[in-house]
């Protein structure tokens, strides 16, 4: 299991998913990343820093935003 730092590009509160750009990867954003429900939707604003947990198999379908920080 790996944890990566990323920046929020967008957030959809209807599906509770985010688009994030991994740090040091300015060319591509990951979309459809699930967000932990204990994170307030007001915290998921553009340019906020987050931690992304990749899960056990590093399959993008398993990625989850677990933490928001400044």
Secondary structure, DSSP 8 states (H G I E B T S, - for coil): --EEEEEEEEEETTTTEEEEEETT-TT--EEEEEE-TTS-GGG--TT-EEEEE--SS--GGG-EEEEEE-
